[in-house]
Amino acid sequence: MTGGPVHGTWEPEPAARWEDAFLSGNGHHGALVFGDPQADRVVVTHHTLVRPDGDDEHRRPPRLAAELPALQDRLLAGDTTAAEDFTDGRPLTWVRPFHPAFQIRLNRPPGDTGRSYRRSVDFTTGETTATRSTWTSRVFVSRADDVIVQHVTAPHLTLDISLDPRLPGAPAGLGIGHGAVLTPEGALLSLRARYPGSDLAYTGVTLVVVTGGATRLVPPGVLVEGATEVLLLTRVHRHTGERDVAAEGRALRDLAAGNLPDGADGTSDDGPEDTPYDALLGRHLALHRTAYDRVTLDLAADPAERALPGSALLERPRGAALLERLFAAGRYHLLSASGLLPPRLTGLWTGDWNTAWSGAFTTNANLNLQTASAAAAALPEVTEAHAALVHRQLPDWRDNARAIFGTRGVVAPSHTDGETGHTCHFSREYPLHLWTAGADWLLKPLVDHDETYGTRDPRTTAALAEAALFYEDFLTRTDGEGRLVVVPSYSPENRPANASWGTLDAAMDLSAARHALRTAADRHPEHADRWRALADRLPPHRINADGALAEWARPGLADTYDHRHLSHLYGVWPLDEITPYDTPGLAEAAHRALELRGAENDSAHGHLHHALVAARLGDGARVAHALGRVLDGDYFHTSLMSAHYPHRDVYNADAAHTLPAVLVEMLAQSTPGRLVLLPALPNDWPEGELRGVRTRFGAALDLSWSPDGTATAVLRPDRTHRIDLRTPSGAETLDLVAGENRVISVKAR
């Protein structure tokens, strides 16, 4: 293979819609960059920006524990609609919506309308760049200094600079206050926005550093005339009371002046002195580039296709160059959205206050799908962000368990705005407060991380114990054969064809309970016997009359096949409960369930969840079909961020962030004791190379395959371990020695 995949994308025109703006972020601040040389706009976002609404009464979990035994009695007696009135009567309460802060506007006078325009984003650096003739604008969000950095250069530069809160959907009652003062460097701009009817506000501060020319106040901003370059440093904070703008200005001034520890910019002190922009970028690259460069996917795409802008590649949806670029963009956007919190439904970005589904974290599918590549694709930064959300909200999860179920331990919500983990979003059609699998589902990525890196985070170990304690108190009802019954039970977000949503023994709940109890037992030997015995008393999965793994193990409950969620196949992905190697009968039933599953409303997460399950079951054709539904369905904006529905309907990060996980799972899968190579290699990938992926038995993996049908894997283990190797050539046992590379040659197909 020559050349290599392109680690960035570009367009020959500015973004006309915020959905097409190029993205940068550091997991705290986000930036949507339009790149228009005449009216440049950068929309600023921050993970903490969720709109308060004053409805604190409905932000607490419903107190239903006293009514739980009666509900259980009714469901066990065959009342299929009993759970419909298991509520405290509250209206459907959405979590607080995520919103943008403001846009930084840089308006230029008419002129310089040459055609040599190009805007691009470099995934390796996080920089977006726009150029036309002699004008250049560069933007990145520093992972080191938590600041949005924009640098504009042109001869005789004239710019009208302001912070503009006028974005789609902004509430009319938003209390806006502008500030602008001249400084020795140029100017300090501020914008304070107070939410209607709240003591909460957010304040953005931008330091404008001007080289050459003159700067004067033109409220609400400043006018720069005759400059050669302008540097803007921006931060936003959500707060109560008033923010000290002057103090923030001093902090930004120190950054601009390079008042940093010697060598802290990541560059050598030898040689020419760095500009402030270069120094800030160097500090950022030490964190961002290090993370991004760990993994690459090369599908030997045509060099001519690799050179095309993203919009042109999207018109060739089955091309290898598009898959290479979407893989790279997916890892870039996932990394950029993860820090203070993991990615929201919209990642870290939105240009509209009316974000679909509140721009929240939907935890019963979407969040885990988006972060599915974190362990294998070597992005521990993403898992750390996920862990931050989980551990910050554990007290609220305890409240959920006590209030709804009267138990110890933890119950996770299906939706969260990042501020509260209380279960408050539910209704008759979406009885999300009945979902008990959430804690295990959300802790599973943290367990995968520990297995991958050979450590046991004590916070994860403690949280697993709390999940087990919940099941110890909750699993008290039995059937006629003495087996435990999960009652009430809920399979997100589906219902049996012949019963209501709240029912008994959903397959996901069974898988989660078994996994939580057994994983907690592995880490808590003092409780191991008791928790394993409890797990063993749960009913097995049921195979229905169609030969499919039933979504509800309770006999008599009929499946509803046409649905976007695949909750019942939790045992296949991401768990290792059902595999073609250990449980072939259940794997065959799971495969039949996948064959029968409809796409319902064509949600991107449904298609890619389908692909992940199919990859685990070794069905390459089904993976390719599900992936093709997304590639052919016009789900991607020219920013290479995705949409929830076909034809770029509803800005949503599910497809963009999940796609790298699908491509990795097609090529390599691992458990603590097994490596599966090339389980679902498509026929139209004749050659390629995947480098740097991590395995759950503690080895890095490089994998290449050739048109002659051969493949080579290089394992670099950091732990001595015996594993079961599965390849198209067959099965064998492999002994790995820490520090000794192991080269494996196999058939690719």
HELIX and SHEET records of a PDB file:
HELIX    1   1 TRP A   18  ASP A   20  5                                   3    
HELIX    2   2 ASP A   56  ARG A   59  5                                   4    
HELIX    3   3 ALA A   65  GLU A   67  5                                   3    
HELIX    4   4 LEU A   68  LEU A   76  1                                   9    
HELIX    5   5 ALA A   82  ASP A   85  5                                   4    
HELIX    6   6 VAL A  245  ALA A  257  1                                  13    
HELIX    7   7 PRO A  276  TYR A  292  1                                  17    
HELIX    8   8 PRO A  303  ARG A  306  1                                   4    
HELIX    9   9 GLY A  310  LEU A  314  1                                   5    
HELIX   10  10 ALA A  320  SER A  336  1                                  17    
HELIX   11  11 ALA A  356  GLY A  359  5                                   4    
HELIX   12  12 ASN A  366  GLN A  370  1                                   5    
HELIX   13  13 PRO A  380  ASN A  400  1                                  21    
HELIX   14  14 ALA A  401  PHE A  405  3                                   5    
HELIX   15  15 LEU A  432  LEU A  434  5                                   3    
HELIX   16  16 GLY A  438  TYR A  453  1                                  16    
HELIX   17  17 PRO A  458  PHE A  474  1                                  17    
HELIX   18  18 ALA A  507  ARG A  523  1                                  17    
HELIX   19  19 ALA A  528  ASP A  536  1                                   9    
HELIX   20  20 SER A  567  LEU A  569  5                                   3    
HELIX   21  21 PRO A  584  LEU A  596  1                                  13    
HELIX   22  22 ALA A  604  ARG A  616  1                                  13    
HELIX   23  23 GLY A  620  LEU A  631  1                                  12    
HELIX   24  24 ASP A  654  LEU A  667  1                                  14    
SHEET    1   A 9 GLY A   8  GLU A  11  0                                        
SHEET    2   A 9 ARG A 118  ASP A 122 -1                                        
SHEET    3   A 9 GLU A 127  ARG A 132 -1                                        
SHEET    4   A 9 TRP A 135  VAL A 141 -1                                        
SHEET    5   A 9 ILE A 148  ASP A 164 -1                                        
SHEET    6   A 9 PHE A 102  ASN A 107 -1                                        
SHEET    7   A 9 ALA A  39  HIS A  46 -1                                        
SHEET    8   A 9 HIS A  29  VAL A  33 -1                                        
SHEET    9   A 9 PHE A  22  GLY A  25 -1                                        
SHEET    1   B 9 GLY A   8  GLU A  11  0                                        
SHEET    2   B 9 ARG A 118  ASP A 122 -1                                        
SHEET    3   B 9 GLU A 127  ARG A 132 -1                                        
SHEET    4   B 9 TRP A 135  VAL A 141 -1                                        
SHEET    5   B 9 ILE A 148  ASP A 164 -1                                        
SHEET    6   B 9 GLY A 221  THR A 240 -1                                        
SHEET    7   B 9 LEU A 200  THR A 211 -1                                        
SHEET    8   B 9 GLY A 186  ARG A 194 -1                                        
SHEET    9   B 9 GLY A 175  LEU A 182 -1                                        
SHEET    1   C 7 GLY A   8  GLU A  11  0                                        
SHEET    2   C 7 ARG A 118  ASP A 122 -1                                        
SHEET    3   C 7 GLU A 127  ARG A 132 -1                                        
SHEET    4   C 7 TRP A 135  VAL A 141 -1                                        
SHEET    5   C 7 ILE A 148  ASP A 164 -1                                        
SHEET    6   C 7 GLY A 221  THR A 240 -1                                        
SHEET    7   C 7 ALA A 214  VAL A 218 -1                                        
SHEET    1   D 5 THR A 296  ASP A 298  0                                        
SHEET    2   D 5 GLY A 688  ARG A 694 -1                                        
SHEET    3   D 5 ALA A 699  TRP A 705 -1                                        
SHEET    4   D 5 THR A 710  PRO A 717 -1                                        
SHEET    5   D 5 ARG A 742  LYS A 747 -1                                        
SHEET    1   E 2 PHE A 361  THR A 362  0                                        
SHEET    2   E 2 HIS A 415  THR A 416 -1                                        
SHEET    1   F 2 ALA A 643  TYR A 645  0                                        
SHEET    2   F 2 ASP A 649  TYR A 651 -1                                        
SHEET    1   G 4 ALA A 668  THR A 671  0                                        
SHEET    2   G 4 ARG A 674  LEU A 677 -1                                        
SHEET    3   G 4 HIS A 721  THR A 727  1                                        
SHEET    4   G 4 GLY A 730  LEU A 736 -1                                        
END                                                                             
